[in-house]
Amino acid sequence: MIQDANLQQELNELRQSIDNIDAALIYMLSERFKCTGRVGKLKAEKNLPPSDPAREAAQISRLRRLAEAAGLDQVFAEKLLKFVIDEVIQNHIAIKSSFQNLQ
């Protein structure tokens, strides 16, 4: 425990803000995955591939520009988006597999 009460209060306030931002990120990711789930279902129904490399490249380029404008490390932003995209592709593969099993 920090002995300086003012420092402890400032840390607590900053940490509360961080906790709020983390919660917002989780809810935003949840919404994003709901949308990508719908995309995966549509792709499965129309027999489209789970991955769209051109779209992914465009999104990475777009995110790098956004990160730069926001003062966020572009490499970090790209790694984060690639992680999310990889998860989306895995979900699309699972959706396609489930869809094919129903037919």
N, C-alpha and C positions, 0 to 999 in steps of 0.2 A: 504494500500500500504506500502511496506517495504521501509524504508528510505535509507538503504545501497544499493547503485546502483550495486555493485559487487555481493552481495547476490541475489538481484532481477534478475540479468542477469543469474546467475548460476541456480536459480530456473526455470527461463523461458526455459533455455536450457534443463534441466532435464525433464521438463513438455513436451517439444516438443518431446523428445525421447519417453516418456510415450505415448503421443498421436500417434506417429508412430507405436509403438508396439501394441496399442489398435486397430489401423486400420488393421495391419497385422493379429491380432487374429480374427477379424471379417471376413476378406477375407478367412482365413484358415478354420474357422467354416463353412462358406458358401460352400467351396469346400467339406468339410467333409459331410455336409448334402446333397449335390448333389450326392455323392457316396452312402450314406446310403439310399437315395431315390431310387436309382437304385436297391440296395439290397432289399428294401421293395417291389418294383415292381416285382422282380424276385421271392421273397418269396410268394407274392400274386398269381402269375401265377402258381407256383408249389404247392400251398396250404401248405406252410410251416408256422410254428408259427411265430408271429412277434418278439418273444423274443428267444434268445439262451443263456440260463444261463451259460453253460460251456464256451462259447466264451466270455461272459461278465466277468466271473471270471478270465479268462486268461488275458483279457485286463487290468483289474484292477491290477492284480499282476504285469503285465508288466509295467504299468504306475507307480506303486509304486517304482519299481526298477529304472526306468528312473528318477523319481523325486528325489530319494535318490542320484543318480549319479550327478544330476544337482544342488543339494543343495536346493531343494524345499521341503517344508513340505509334507510328504507323505499323511497325513490325508487330507490336503487341495486338493492335486492332486486327491485323490480318490473321494472326494466329488464332485469335478468339473466333473470328468469323469462320475460319477453316474448321475449327473444332465443331462449331454449330452445324456447318454444312455437312461435315462427315456424319454427324448424328442424324441429320435430316435424311441423308441418302440411305443410311441403315434402316431408318423408319420406312422409307419408300420401298425398299427391298422387302421388308416384312409385310407391308400392306399388299404389295404385288403378289407375294407368295400366298398370303391369306385369300386374296381375291381369286387366284388361280385354283386354289383348293376348293373354293365354293362352286366352281364351274364343273 
